[in-house]
Amino acid sequence: MTRLRIAAALTGLLLLAGCGGGPSYREWTASKDVPTVAYDECTAEVDATMRLRGYPNRPLPETPQFSYRREIFSQCMRRKGYSDNS
C-alpha cells in the first residue's frame, strides 16, 4: 500500500513540475455526463503529438509551438465534451 502512495505522490510531483506553460484545468468546464479524465487524456495525447512532430513537450510561451500545443489541446478537450470558460 505504501508503495502505491509513494508512486502516486511522485507522479503528482512530476505532473506539477511539467505544468508551467500549458493550459490549466480551471480553463475548462465539463459538459453534462462527461468524465473528468479528459484533461489527463488530452495532455498525454498532445505530448505524443508534440513528440512526433519534433517539438518540445513544454514550449516557451513566445514560441509558435506554444500556440500550436494550446490549439491541439483545445481541439481534444472539445472533442471530449468540454467547453472553454473564456
N, C-alpha and C positions, 0 to 999 in steps of 0.2 A: 504494500500500500504506500509506503513512504517513497519508494522509487517512482511510483506514478505521480505523486505530489511534487517531487523534485523535478521530474521531467516536465510536468505541466508548468511549474514556476519558471524553468529555464526557457521553455517555449514562449511563455508570455513575455519574458525579458527580451528575447530575440525579436519578437514581433514589435515590441515597443521601440527597440533600438533602430529598427528599419522604417519607422513610420514618420520620418521627418518631413518629407515633401509631398507625400501622396494625399489623396482626398481623405477626409476624416469620416468616420461612421455617422457623425451627427449631421452631415450634409444630406443625408438620405432618410426617407420615411417609407416604411413598408406599407404596401397596399394590403387590403384585406386578404387573409389566408395565405400570406407569403412567408416562407421560412426565413429565419434570421441568419442562416448560414450563407446567404448570398454574398455578403461582404467578403468573407474569407474565400469563398469560391472565386469571386471576381478578382481578388488580389492575386491568388495563385495563377489564374488564367492570364492576367495581364503580365505577371512576372515571366511566364513562359513565352508569351508573345514578344516581350521586350528582348528576352534572351535569344529567341530565334532570329530576330531582326538585327542582332548585334548591338543593341542599345543597352546602356546601363539600367539596372533594375530601379534605381532611385536617382533619376537625373536631377540636376540642379534646376531651380525654377526659371533661370534665364536662358535655358537651352530649349530648342524646338522639341526635343524628345519629351520634355515635361508636359507640354500641352498634348502631345501625341498620347502619352500614357493616360492623362486625365480623360481624354476623349474615348479611348478604348474602355477605360473603367466605367465611364458614364453609359456607354452602349451596353456593357454587360449588366450593369445594375438595372437599366430599363428593361432589358430582356427578361430579367428575373422578377419583374413586377414592382420595382421600386420607383419612386418619383423624386426628383430633385427638390430640395427645400428652398432654393433661392428664387 
